[in-house]
Amino acid sequence: MTQNDNERTIIEQVRDLMPRRALSLTEAYAVADLQVARLLALLEMTKPPVRFDQLQALPNLDIQLEADYKMDHFSGLSRFASGKWLIVVDKNDTHGRRRFTLAHEFKHVVDHGLEKIAYAQLGYGNAERQHQHVEAICQHFAASFLMPKQWVKHWWTKGFQDVYALAGLFQVSVSAMEVRLKRLGFIDPEPDRAVHTYFRRSALLPLESALPSWQR
């Protein structure tokens, strides 16, 4: 780590990985993975579960919990206030969802000031579709952070091949772990699909239906 790195906050060092240009959706996912790798390294985390005590200790980040009725139907929110970042999470959510929400909102913090450039071309001018893409990228970041590919692979090959056991080990919801395992190719996403359907031409689907649907 250089002296310059030592003088920069963890958020800034993770943010530095974002190119200052418009990204494709594939590139945005790849950048999110690079940011996760940098964040885990900076926090010196090497095994599950991801701990949030280091994030909570950052001098420029304040993490708070609020009751569900104060969240206006949101699981979490983030904003810059009084010289530091504030992330608020619904304290009435389940443990796994609170962790996922916090990681999701941290990605919004990391992207602040760059999202208008980096995500400018997502959605092809459709603001709602662009928003869906951005939220999916933050979901991907959260899943990658809480369930890093190499960690999942390590424990899967060690014999932890039960979704419930892995969810407990990584402290995420069972549905989040199941989706992650499917995404990484450890379990079949379509176990009951008939063979002949793989060779049938299908109609084009709306763009948003192709987005990953991370479950918390």
N, C-alpha and C positions, 0 to 999 in steps of 0.2 A: 504494500500500500504506500503510495507516495505521500509526501508532506501535504500536497494539495488535497489529496483525498481525506487526510486527517482533519483538514479545516472545513470540510463540507459535511453537511448533515447526511444521515442515512437516506432520508427522503430525496435529497438532491442527488446523491450518488445513484440511486435507483432511477430517478427521473432522467439522468444523463443518457441512459440507454435508448431513450425515445428519439428516433430520427426527426429532424426538423423539416419534414415534408409530408405530403399526403401518403397514407399507407393503404394498401389493399387489405381486405379482411384477413387473408392468410398471413400477411406480414404483421398485422396487429397482434394476432395470436402468437406468432413467433417472438415478437418483442416482449409480450407479457411473460412468456416462458423465460426469456433472458433476464427480465426484471426479477422474477421469482428466484432464479438461481443466485443473482447478486444479493438479493435481500437475505436469503438464507445464509449465505456466506458471511455477510456483514453482521448478522445476528448470531453467527457461530452455532447454527442449528444443524444437527447431523442425523437426528433420529426422531421418530414420532413419540408423542404428539407435538405439533408445533406449539410453542409456548408464547403467550402474548405479554408476559411480564416485561420483556425487553422493549416492546413497542410502547407499553404503558409508561416506561421509564424515559422515553425520548423527551427532551426538554421542550421541543416545539410541537408536541402532540398531546391533546387532552382527550381521553376516552371516557364517555359517560353513558349511564344507563337511564332510560326513562320508561315509565309505565306505558302500556299499550295505548291507553286512551289519549295520551299526549303526543302520540307519533303520527296521528292523522293517516292511519292505514299504511304507513311506511315501516319497513323492518329496520331501516337505518338511514342516516343522512350524514353529510359531511360539509363543513364550511370553514372558512378562515375568519377568525374573530379574535380581537385583542392580542394580535401579534403571534397567534399560534393556531394550529389546526385543531378543530373540534370534530370528533366523530361521536355520534349518538346512536345507540343501539337499543332496540326494544327489549327490555329486561324480562318481559313475559313470554318471549319466544323460548323454544327448547334450547338446551345447551349447544347442540350441534348447529342449530340455525344462527344463534348469536355469534358463534365463531365464524361461520361462513359470511354473515353480514358484515362483521368487522373487517374481514379480509377483502371483501367486495368494496367497501367504502374506502379502504386504504388505497386501492387502485385508483379511485377517483381523486384522492389526494395527490398521488404520484403524477397523474395525468394533468393536473391543474395547470392552466396556462399553455398547454400544448395540444389539448384535444381539438380545438378549432382548426388547427393545421393538420394534425395527424389523421383525424377522422373526417376531414372535409369531403372526401369523395364517397364515403360510405352512404348507402341509401340512394345514390344517384339523384339527389335533389329532393327526395322524400324525407321530410324531417322526422316523421314518426318511425319510418324504417331505419333511419340513421340512429335514432335513439335506441331502438331494439338491438342494433348491432353493438353499440357502445356498452349497453347493459350486458350483452352476451360476452363481450371481451372482459368485462369486470368479473363476471361469473367464472370465466375460464381462469383468470388470474387467481381468484379465490380457491378454486378447485386445485390448481397446480401448487399453490402455496400450502394448503392444508394437507394435500395428498401428492407430494412430489413423485414424479414418475419413477425415479430410481429407488426411492424408499418403498413404494408399493411393490415394485419388481422384487426388491430384496426380500420383503416379508412373504410375498407370494411364493417365491422359490424356496423359502424356508418352511413352507407347508401351511402358512396361514391363508387358506383358500376358501374360507367361509366369510361371506359378506358381513355378517353380524360381528364376527371376531375382529375383522379388519376395521369396521366402523368404530368399535370400542377402542382399538389400539390407536387409531388416528383421531379419535374424539370428534367424529362427524356423524351426521345422520346416516342411517342405513341406505336411504334412497340416494344420498350424495355419493356414498361409496359405490353403490351399484352402478350409477351412471359413469363414475370415474373408471371403474373396471371395464365397462363396455367401451368407453372412449379410448382406453389404452389397449384394448384388444385381449384382455385377460379372460373375459367371458363373452359368450356369443350374444350380440344384441337382438338376434332374431332366431332363437333356438327352435321354434316350431314352424318356421317358414318352409313351405314346400319347395323342393328342388326346382321344379319347372318354372316357378315364378322368378327365379334369378335370370332367366333367359327371355323373359317377356318384356317387350318395350312398354314403358310406362309414360304417361303424360307428364309434362313439365309441371313442377310444383311451384307455388309462390316462394319467393326468395326466403321469407322469414321462416318457412317450414323446414328449410335446410339448416337453420341455426341450431347449435347445441342447446338443449333445454336442461340446464343444470338444475337438479332438484336439491333443496337445502335440507 
